[in-house]
Amino acid sequence: MGIYRQVQTTYNQIVLDYARRNHFNMSDNLVALARELAEHIGPSGRLVDIGCGTGRDMAWFELHKITTIGIDLSMGMLAYARENVHGELVSMNMRNLGFREAFFDGVWCCASLLHLPKAEAVYALQEIRRILKLGGMLILSIQEGKDEGWEDGSIPGAKRFFARYQENEMKNILSANKFAVLKTDSSQTVERNWLSFTCIAE
């Protein structure tokens, strides 16, 4: 559990810097994916934002009348999110989601699964599948690559763990955990290429 404590500690340390760089900039490709998810869920559906961070994406869903619960390891991130969203916020590890089976119509998991070691990501995906209704939609966004390990960020000493995947590698993992991948999108930032998967729970 040392990885999770360190990631939690780091995000508590970098809340304000992270918010300054990310909170006010939801990219066009993420907005398109969010719209697709919102349309799939419908106005009466339930959504969980796994790794909700500062609440940027959760606030978008709430603006579009989607009932959303946000979870994150970092209490600092959740405290920041509390100023921006109205829905329930919970400190929770995605490897052990405290929700009953088939509770949600949709899952938004953007830039959060990548903080788990590859050997443990499967457990999070099993949990996500467990809490999703049959036919529910998962939007998963990760960074493309092959490596995993600890990396320094913009604040010295605030290390984060990253695991990156090839497209077919993640497709195989999703398929093995009862997700049908409808499509894959890619986008680029200055530093990284991002892969997004639109999936249906089988």
C-alpha positions as CSV (number, residue, x, y, z in Angstrom):
1,M,0.0,0.0,0.0
2,G,3.0,2.3,0.0
3,I,2.4,3.4,-3.6
4,Y,-1.1,4.6,-2.7
5,R,0.0,6.5,0.4
6,Q,2.8,8.2,-1.6
7,V,0.4,9.2,-4.4
8,Q,-2.1,10.4,-1.8
9,T,0.5,12.5,0.0
10,T,1.8,14.0,-3.3
11,Y,-1.6,15.1,-4.5
12,N,-2.3,16.6,-1.1
13,Q,0.9,18.6,-1.6
14,I,0.3,19.8,-5.1
15,V,-3.4,20.7,-5.0
16,L,-3.0,24.4,-5.8
17,D,-0.3,23.9,-8.4
18,Y,-2.4,21.1,-10.1
19,A,-5.5,23.2,-10.0
20,R,-3.6,26.2,-11.6
21,R,-2.4,24.0,-14.5
22,N,-5.5,21.8,-15.0
23,H,-8.7,22.9,-13.3
24,F,-9.8,25.5,-15.8
25,N,-8.9,23.6,-19.0
26,M,-11.1,20.7,-20.1
27,S,-9.9,19.9,-23.5
28,D,-12.2,19.6,-26.5
29,N,-11.6,15.8,-26.9
30,L,-12.6,15.3,-23.2
31,V,-15.7,17.4,-23.7
32,A,-16.7,15.3,-26.7
33,L,-16.2,12.1,-24.6
34,A,-18.1,13.6,-21.7
35,R,-21.0,14.5,-24.0
36,E,-21.1,10.9,-25.3
37,L,-21.2,9.5,-21.8
38,A,-23.9,12.0,-20.7
39,E,-26.1,11.1,-23.6
40,H,-25.6,7.4,-22.9
41,I,-26.5,7.8,-19.2
42,G,-29.5,10.1,-19.7
43,P,-30.9,12.5,-17.2
44,S,-32.0,9.8,-14.7
45,G,-28.7,7.9,-14.7
46,R,-25.9,7.8,-12.1
47,L,-22.3,8.5,-12.8
48,V,-19.1,8.1,-10.7
49,D,-16.0,10.1,-11.5
50,I,-13.1,8.0,-10.4
51,G,-10.1,10.2,-9.5
52,C,-12.2,13.3,-9.6
53,G,-9.3,15.5,-8.5
54,T,-10.3,19.2,-8.2
55,G,-13.8,18.5,-9.5
56,R,-13.3,20.0,-13.0
57,D,-15.0,17.2,-14.9
58,M,-17.6,16.4,-12.2
59,A,-18.7,20.1,-12.4
60,W,-19.2,19.7,-16.2
61,F,-21.4,16.6,-15.6
62,E,-23.4,18.4,-13.0
63,L,-23.9,21.4,-15.3
64,H,-25.4,18.9,-17.7
65,K,-27.8,17.5,-15.1
66,I,-26.0,14.2,-14.5
67,T,-26.1,12.9,-10.9
68,T,-22.4,12.4,-10.1
69,I,-20.4,11.0,-7.2
70,G,-16.7,11.9,-7.1
71,I,-14.0,9.8,-5.5
72,D,-10.4,10.5,-5.0
73,L,-7.6,9.3,-2.7
74,S,-6.5,12.9,-1.8
75,M,-8.4,14.7,0.8
76,G,-6.8,17.9,-0.4
77,M,-8.2,17.4,-3.9
78,L,-11.6,16.6,-2.5
79,A,-11.5,19.8,-0.4
80,Y,-10.8,21.8,-3.5
81,A,-13.5,20.0,-5.4
82,R,-16.0,20.7,-2.7
83,E,-15.8,24.4,-3.7
84,N,-16.8,23.5,-7.2
85,V,-19.4,20.7,-7.1
86,H,-22.6,19.9,-5.3
87,G,-22.6,16.1,-5.4
88,E,-21.2,13.5,-3.0
89,L,-17.4,13.4,-2.6
90,V,-15.7,10.4,-1.0
91,S,-12.1,9.4,-0.3
92,M,-11.8,6.0,-1.8
93,N,-9.2,3.6,-3.5
94,M,-10.3,2.5,-6.9
95,R,-9.1,-1.0,-6.1
96,N,-11.9,-1.3,-3.5
97,L,-14.9,0.7,-4.5
98,G,-17.5,1.0,-1.7
99,F,-20.6,0.8,-3.9
100,R,-23.0,-2.1,-4.5
101,E,-23.0,-4.2,-7.6
102,A,-24.5,-2.6,-10.8
103,F,-25.1,0.7,-9.0
104,F,-23.9,3.1,-11.8
105,D,-25.0,3.7,-15.4
106,G,-21.6,5.3,-16.2
107,V,-18.0,5.6,-15.0
108,W,-15.6,8.4,-15.9
109,C,-12.0,7.5,-15.2
110,C,-9.8,10.2,-16.6
111,A,-6.0,10.2,-15.8
112,S,-6.4,8.1,-12.7
113,L,-5.9,4.5,-13.5
114,L,-2.4,5.4,-14.8
115,H,-1.4,5.9,-11.1
116,L,-1.7,2.2,-10.4
117,P,1.0,-0.4,-11.2
118,K,0.0,-2.4,-14.2
119,A,-0.1,-5.6,-12.0
120,E,-2.9,-3.9,-10.0
121,A,-4.9,-2.0,-12.6
122,V,-6.8,-5.2,-13.4
123,Y,-8.3,-5.1,-9.9
124,A,-9.6,-1.6,-10.4
125,L,-11.1,-2.6,-13.7
126,Q,-12.8,-5.6,-12.1
127,E,-14.3,-3.2,-9.5
128,I,-15.4,-0.8,-12.1
129,R,-17.1,-3.6,-14.0
130,R,-18.8,-4.8,-10.8
131,I,-20.4,-1.4,-10.0
132,L,-21.5,-0.8,-13.6
133,K,-24.8,-1.9,-14.8
134,L,-24.9,-4.3,-17.8
135,G,-24.7,-2.0,-20.8
136,G,-23.3,0.8,-18.7
137,M,-20.5,3.0,-20.2
138,L,-16.9,3.5,-19.1
139,I,-14.8,6.3,-20.5
140,L,-11.2,5.5,-19.6
141,S,-8.3,7.9,-20.4
142,I,-4.6,7.0,-19.9
143,Q,-1.2,7.9,-21.3
144,E,0.4,6.0,-24.1
145,G,3.7,4.4,-23.5
146,K,5.4,1.2,-22.2
147,D,7.0,2.3,-18.9
148,E,5.9,2.5,-15.3
149,G,7.6,4.0,-12.3
150,W,8.0,7.1,-10.1
151,E,8.5,10.5,-11.7
152,D,9.1,14.0,-10.4
153,G,6.7,16.7,-11.2
154,S,6.6,20.5,-11.1
155,I,7.1,20.6,-7.3
156,P,10.5,19.1,-6.2
157,G,10.2,15.9,-4.2
158,A,6.5,15.4,-5.0
159,K,6.8,12.1,-6.9
160,R,3.9,10.4,-8.6
161,F,3.7,6.8,-10.0
162,F,2.8,6.5,-13.6
163,A,1.9,3.4,-15.7
164,R,1.6,3.8,-19.5
165,Y,0.0,1.5,-22.0
166,Q,0.0,0.6,-25.7
167,E,-3.5,0.8,-27.3
168,N,-3.8,-3.0,-27.9
169,E,-2.4,-3.7,-24.5
170,M,-5.2,-1.8,-22.8
171,K,-7.8,-3.2,-25.2
172,N,-6.9,-6.7,-24.2
173,I,-7.1,-5.9,-20.5
174,L,-10.5,-4.3,-21.0
175,S,-11.8,-7.2,-23.0
176,A,-10.6,-9.7,-20.4
177,N,-12.6,-7.8,-17.8
178,K,-15.9,-7.9,-19.7
179,F,-15.7,-4.5,-21.4
180,A,-16.5,-4.1,-25.1
181,V,-14.4,-1.3,-26.6
182,L,-16.5,0.7,-29.0
183,K,-13.8,3.1,-30.0
184,T,-10.4,4.5,-29.1
185,D,-9.4,8.2,-29.4
186,S,-6.0,9.7,-29.2
187,S,-4.9,13.3,-28.4
188,Q,-1.6,15.0,-27.7
189,T,-0.4,17.5,-25.1
190,V,3.0,19.1,-25.1
191,E,4.5,16.2,-23.2
192,R,2.3,13.1,-23.8
193,N,0.0,11.2,-26.1
194,W,-3.3,10.3,-24.4
195,L,-5.5,7.3,-25.3
196,S,-9.2,7.3,-24.4
197,F,-11.4,4.2,-24.6
198,T,-15.2,4.2,-24.9
199,C,-16.4,0.9,-23.4
200,I,-19.7,-0.9,-22.7
201,A,-20.0,-3.3,-19.8
202,E,-20.8,-6.8,-21.0
